[in-house]
């Protein structure tokens, strides 16, 4: 069962360091295998993609694009309740991400100088959606909607085919709702490589986003630079800060909701209350056996879970900022009091009625979040993730002449006399020595 620790200035840091280390290792064997796949797809294109799909997925890849009219047909066959829920979630996601839009801008000085920035959407983006035994239509919405709002010209989705040849209607309905242009039934490192290299069938993209297993994540890491990527996602994680007013049933439910993802998932409670700590352990023991993924939850909580009893709430806030969790819940009497002090977190859930699944599916903020402590310097997927920015400069002759002495001085200070000459030549000054 989950470990309970009373903070003493040492034990809590040792526990958190041990938990954080779970996602920091690179599997060299996987890296070598994925690099071979990437190189093979780069050399043989569609032929290699289909060969790996038969080998790993046990079925043939469909390298004929499923276009929007066909997506519409799948959407019509989707369960009505699921389709309506996807539409409602999409509306919230659209509203949130529209607020992130920024505009190109231009400033003009009295001397005629103009500087500015041009912002536009990427040309083509590839979205990876896990498939096989699992289906994640929510991932389609979270990845495609901000791309569409950003002005991406083409959104191409890849998802592994199922062994029985059936296509998940909910995933395809989500693709239709979110504005995906075409879908290919292929997955794994070979699909990521196809998006990065381009093949006869699959368009080369500028950026690849979306979650996947270790092979998918490794392929994205190795291909970064050839294409842009969203982030290298590690195991899922949640951290809950709770005072004595929190409900142990809510806390236990939320810790288990993350633990069921993966045996490497991390679920941590920081609380100022010994009563809450021990009541939460009781609730976990009572409730786990009722859940379908009980074995995964037990192992996750045992290996990478912790309940840490802190002397005061400021200690919990400091530990949260140190850990920089993917999901951070604040179950305290006045949760809004802490938002300005919580600097490192992917997404913050305030109050007892804002559980993490609200963010996973529905509220609007993106659920593609930095993991493994990278929330210290990375941000959630957003509209900004799908735009590129170019600056521009216009100077008149008079404005350049006014600035020329400073430019030449700096160029000469760096030993770059050709840079200095580039300014001098415009005023009939040539370097003769």
C-alpha positions in Angstrom: 0.0 0.0 0.0 1.0 3.6 -0.3 3.7 4.9 2.0 3.0 7.5 4.7 5.8 9.9 5.6 5.9 12.6 8.3 8.1 15.4 6.9 11.3 15.9 8.8 13.4 17.8 6.3 15.0 14.6 4.9 12.6 11.7 4.5 10.2 13.6 2.2 12.9 14.7 -0.1 14.3 11.2 -0.3 10.9 9.8 -1.2 10.2 12.5 -3.8 13.6 12.1 -5.4 13.1 8.3 -5.7 9.7 8.8 -7.3 11.0 11.5 -9.7 13.8 9.2 -10.9 11.3 6.7 -12.4 11.0 8.4 -15.7 14.5 9.7 -16.2 16.1 6.6 -17.8 16.5 6.0 -21.6 16.2 2.4 -22.7 19.2 2.0 -25.1 17.7 -1.2 -26.6 14.5 0.6 -27.5 16.4 3.5 -28.9 18.4 1.2 -31.1 15.3 -0.5 -32.4 13.5 2.7 -33.0 16.4 4.2 -34.9 16.5 1.2 -37.2 12.8 1.7 -37.9 13.2 5.4 -38.6 16.1 4.7 -41.0 14.2 2.0 -42.8 11.1 4.1 -43.2 13.3 6.9 -44.5 14.8 4.5 -47.1 11.8 2.4 -48.1 8.8 4.5 -47.3 5.3 2.9 -47.5 6.8 -0.6 -47.9 8.6 -0.4 -44.6 5.5 1.1 -42.8 3.3 -1.8 -44.0 5.9 -4.4 -43.1 6.3 -3.1 -39.5 2.5 -2.8 -39.2 2.1 -6.4 -40.1 4.9 -7.4 -37.7 3.8 -5.3 -34.6 0.0 -4.9 -35.1 -0.7 -8.2 -36.8 -2.7 -6.6 -39.5 -2.2 -4.6 -42.8 -1.8 -0.9 -42.7 -4.3 1.2 -44.6 -2.2 3.7 -46.3 -5.1 5.1 -48.2 -6.2 8.3 -46.4 -9.6 8.4 -44.7 -10.9 11.8 -45.8 -13.4 14.1 -44.1 -16.4 12.8 -45.9 -15.6 9.3 -44.7 -15.0 10.6 -41.2 -18.5 12.0 -41.3 -19.9 8.5 -41.9 -18.0 7.1 -38.9 -19.3 10.1 -36.8 -22.9 9.1 -37.7 -22.3 5.6 -36.5 -20.9 6.8 -33.2 -22.9 6.2 -30.0 -25.2 9.2 -29.7 -24.3 9.9 -26.0 -20.6 9.7 -26.8 -20.9 11.9 -29.8 -22.9 14.6 -27.9 -20.3 14.5 -25.0 -17.5 15.0 -27.6 -19.3 17.9 -29.1 -19.8 19.5 -25.7 -16.2 19.0 -24.7 -15.0 20.3 -28.1 -17.0 23.5 -27.5 -15.2 24.1 -24.2 -11.8 23.3 -25.6 -12.4 25.7 -28.5 -13.6 28.5 -26.2 -10.5 28.1 -24.0 -8.0 27.9 -26.8 -9.5 30.8 -28.8 -8.4 33.1 -25.9 -4.8 32.1 -26.6 -4.7 33.5 -30.1 -2.2 36.3 -30.6 -1.9 38.7 -33.6 0.9 39.8 -35.8 2.0 43.3 -34.9 3.9 46.3 -36.3 5.5 49.4 -34.7 6.5 52.5 -36.6 8.9 55.1 -35.4 9.0 58.8 -36.4 12.1 58.3 -38.5 10.4 55.7 -40.7 11.8 52.6 -39.0 9.3 49.7 -38.9 9.7 46.5 -36.9 7.2 43.8 -36.2 6.3 40.2 -35.9 4.3 38.0 -38.3 2.4 35.0 -36.7 0.9 32.2 -38.8 -0.1 28.6 -38.4 2.2 25.8 -39.4 1.7 24.2 -42.8 1.1 20.5 -41.8 0.8 18.9 -38.4 0.7 15.2 -37.6 -1.3 13.9 -34.7 -0.6 10.5 -33.1 -3.5 8.9 -31.4 -3.0 5.6 -29.5 -5.1 2.7 -30.7 -5.3 -1.0 -30.5 -7.0 -2.1 -27.3 -7.4 1.5 -26.1 -9.3 4.4 -27.6 -8.7 8.0 -26.7 -11.0 10.4 -28.6 -10.2 13.0 -26.0 -6.6 13.1 -27.2 -7.9 13.8 -30.7 -9.8 16.9 -29.5 -7.0 18.2 -27.3 -4.4 18.0 -30.1 -6.4 18.9 -33.2 -8.6 21.8 -31.9 -5.7 24.2 -30.9 -4.0 23.3 -34.2 -7.1 24.2 -36.2 -7.5 27.5 -34.2 -3.9 28.3 -34.8 -4.5 28.2 -38.5 -2.6 25.0 -39.4 -3.3 24.3 -43.0 -3.4 20.5 -42.9 -4.0 18.2 -39.9 -3.0 14.6 -40.5 -3.8 11.9 -38.0 -2.3 8.4 -37.6 -3.7 5.7 -35.3 -2.8 2.0 -35.1 -5.3 -0.4 -36.8 -7.1 -3.0 -34.6 -6.3 -6.6 -35.3 -10.0 -7.3 -36.2 -9.9 -4.6 -38.8 -12.6 -2.5 -37.1 -12.2 1.3 -36.7 -13.2 3.0 -33.5 -16.2 5.2 -34.3 -15.6 7.5 -31.3 -12.0 8.3 -32.3 -13.1 9.0 -35.9 -16.0 11.1 -34.7 -13.6 13.2 -32.6 -11.4 13.6 -35.7 -14.4 14.9 -37.6 -15.5 17.2 -34.9 -12.0 18.6 -34.4 -11.4 19.3 -38.1 -8.8 16.6 -38.9 -8.2 16.5 -42.7 -7.2 12.9 -43.2 -6.5 9.8 -41.1 -4.1 6.9 -41.8 -4.4 3.5 -40.0 -0.8 3.0 -38.9 0.9 3.4 -35.6 4.1 2.9 -33.6 7.5 4.3 -34.4 6.9 3.6 -38.1 4.0 6.0 -38.3 6.0 8.7 -36.5 8.8 8.1 -38.9 6.4 8.3 -41.9 5.1 11.6 -40.8 8.6 13.0 -40.3 10.1 11.7 -43.5 7.0 11.7 -45.7 6.2 8.7 -48.0 4.4 8.2 -51.3 1.2 7.9 -49.3 1.7 10.0 -46.1 2.5 13.7 -46.2 5.5 15.0 -44.5 4.6 17.2 -41.6 6.2 20.1 -39.8 5.3 19.0 -36.2 4.2 15.8 -34.5 2.1 15.8 -31.4 0.2 13.3 -29.3 0.8 10.6 -26.7 2.1 7.0 -27.3 4.1 4.2 -25.8 7.8 4.1 -25.3 8.5 3.4 -29.0 6.4 6.4 -30.1 8.0 8.7 -27.5 11.4 7.5 -28.5 10.7 8.0 -32.2 9.6 11.6 -31.5 12.7 12.3 -29.4 15.0 10.9 -32.1 13.2 12.9 -34.9 13.2 16.2 -33.1 15.0 18.6 -35.3 13.8 17.0 -38.5 10.4 17.9 -37.2 9.2 19.8 -34.2 7.4 17.8 -31.4 5.1 18.7 -28.5 7.1 17.2 -25.7 8.6 13.9 -24.5 5.8 12.6 -22.3 6.6 10.5 -19.3 4.4 8.5 -16.9 1.3 10.3 -15.7 1.3 12.0 -12.3 -0.9 13.8 -9.8 -0.2 15.7 -6.6 -2.9 16.7 -4.2 -2.5 19.4 -1.5 -5.1 19.1 1.2 -5.8 20.6 4.6 -8.2 19.3 7.3 -11.3 20.4 5.4 -10.7 18.0 2.5 -12.7 14.9 1.9 -10.6 11.6 2.1 -13.0 9.9 -0.3 -12.4 12.5 -2.9 -8.6 12.4 -2.4 -8.5 8.6 -2.6 -10.6 8.6 -5.8 -8.3 11.1 -7.4 -5.1 9.3 -6.5 -6.5 6.1 -7.9 -7.7 7.8 -11.1 -4.1 8.6 -12.0 -2.6 5.3 -10.6 -4.8 3.3 -13.0 -3.0 4.7 -16.1 0.2 2.8 -15.6 2.3 1.0 -13.0 4.8 3.9 -13.4 2.2 6.6 -12.7 2.7 8.7 -9.6 0.1 9.7 -7.1 1.1 11.9 -4.1 -0.8 13.6 -1.3 0.7 16.5 0.7 -1.4 17.3 3.7 -1.2 19.2 6.9 -3.6 16.8 8.6 -2.6 13.4 10.1 -6.3 12.5 10.2 -6.7 13.2 6.5 -3.6 11.1 5.7 -4.7 8.0 7.6 -8.4 8.3 6.5 -7.1 8.5 2.9 -5.2 5.2 3.3 -8.3 3.6 4.7 -10.4 4.7 1.7 -7.7 3.4 -0.7 -7.8 0.0 1.0 -11.6 -0.1 0.9 -12.1 1.1 -2.7 -9.3 -0.4 -4.8 -10.7 -3.9 -5.1 -13.8 -2.5 -6.7 -11.9 -1.1 -9.7 -11.2 -3.0 -12.9 -7.5 -2.0 -12.9 -7.0 -2.8 -9.3 -3.6 -4.6 -9.7 -2.1 -1.7 -11.7 -3.4 0.8 -9.1 -1.9 -1.2 -6.2 1.5 -1.5 -7.8 1.5 2.1 -8.8 0.6 3.4 -5.4 3.1 1.0 -3.7 6.1 1.9 -5.9 5.5 5.5 -6.8 2.9 6.8 -4.4 3.3 8.7 -1.2 1.3 10.5 1.5 3.5 13.2 3.1 2.3 14.9 6.3 3.6 18.5 6.3 3.7 20.8 9.4 2.2 23.7 7.5 0.7 24.4 4.1 3.7 26.5 3.0 5.8 23.4 3.3 3.3 21.6 1.0 3.5 24.4 -1.5 7.3 24.4 -1.5 7.3 20.6 -2.1 4.8 21.0 -4.9 6.9 23.6 -6.7 9.9 21.4 -6.3 8.2 18.3 -7.8 6.5 20.4 -10.6 3.7 17.8 -11.2 1.7 17.3 -14.3 -1.6 17.6 -12.4 -1.9 19.5 -9.2 -5.1 19.5 -7.1 -5.7 22.0 -4.2 -8.3 20.7 -1.8 -8.1 23.4 0.8 -10.6 25.6 2.5 -9.7 28.6 0.3 -8.0 27.2 -2.8 -7.8 30.5 -4.7 -5.4 31.7 -2.0 -2.7 29.5 -3.3 -2.8 29.9 -7.1 -0.3 32.8 -7.1 2.2 30.7 -5.1 2.0 27.5 -7.2 4.6 28.3 -9.9 5.4 24.8 -11.2 2.6 22.7 -12.5 1.1 21.6 -15.8 -2.5 22.2 -14.8 -3.9 23.3 -11.4 -7.3 22.1 -10.2 -8.8 24.3 -7.5 -11.3 23.1 -4.9 -13.0 19.8 -4.1 -15.3 19.8 -7.1 -12.5 20.2 -9.7 -11.2 16.6 -10.1 -8.4 15.8 -12.6 -10.7 14.0 -15.1 -12.5 17.3 -15.5 -9.4 18.5 -17.2 -8.8 15.3 -19.1 -12.0 15.5 -20.9 -14.2 18.5 -20.6 -13.3 21.9 -19.0 -11.3 23.3 -21.9 -7.6 23.6 -20.8 -5.4 21.2 -22.6 -4.7 17.8 -21.2 -1.3 17.4 -23.0 0.9 18.5 -20.1 4.6 18.4 -19.1 5.6 15.5 -16.9 8.6 14.4 -14.9 9.3 17.8 -13.3 9.5 19.5 -16.7 6.6 21.9 -15.7 9.5 24.0 -14.3 10.2 25.1 -17.8 7.6 23.6 -20.2 4.0 24.6 -20.7 0.9 22.7 -21.7 0.1 22.2 -25.4 -1.6 25.4 -26.7 -2.3 27.4 -29.8 1.2 28.8 -29.5 2.5 25.2 -30.1 1.1 25.3 -33.6 2.3 28.7 -34.8 5.6 30.0 -36.1 6.8 33.6 -35.7 9.0 35.7 -38.0 10.3 39.2 -37.1 10.7 41.9 -39.8 12.7 45.1 -40.1 12.5 48.1 -42.3 15.0 51.0 -42.1 15.3 54.1 -44.2 18.7 55.3 -45.4 18.7 58.1 -42.8 17.8 55.7 -40.0 20.5 53.3 -40.9 23.0 56.1 -41.1 22.1 57.2 -37.6 22.6 53.7 -36.3 25.6 52.8 -38.4 28.4 53.9 -36.0 27.0 51.7 -33.2 26.5 48.7 -35.6 30.1 49.0 -37.0 31.5 49.4 -33.5 29.8 46.2 -32.3 30.8 44.3 -35.5 34.4 45.3 -35.1 34.3 44.3 -31.4 33.4 40.8 -32.5 36.0 40.7 -35.2 33.5 40.5 -38.0 34.7 43.2 -40.4 32.5 41.9 -43.3 29.5 42.7 -41.1 30.8 46.3 -40.6 31.5 46.5 -44.4 27.8 45.5 -45.1 26.8 48.8 -43.4 29.7 50.9 -44.7 29.1 50.0 -48.4 25.7 51.6 -48.3 27.3 55.0 -47.6 30.1 54.7 -50.1 32.7 53.7 -47.6 35.0 50.8 -48.6 37.5 49.0 -46.4 40.9 49.4 -48.2 43.4 47.7 -45.8 
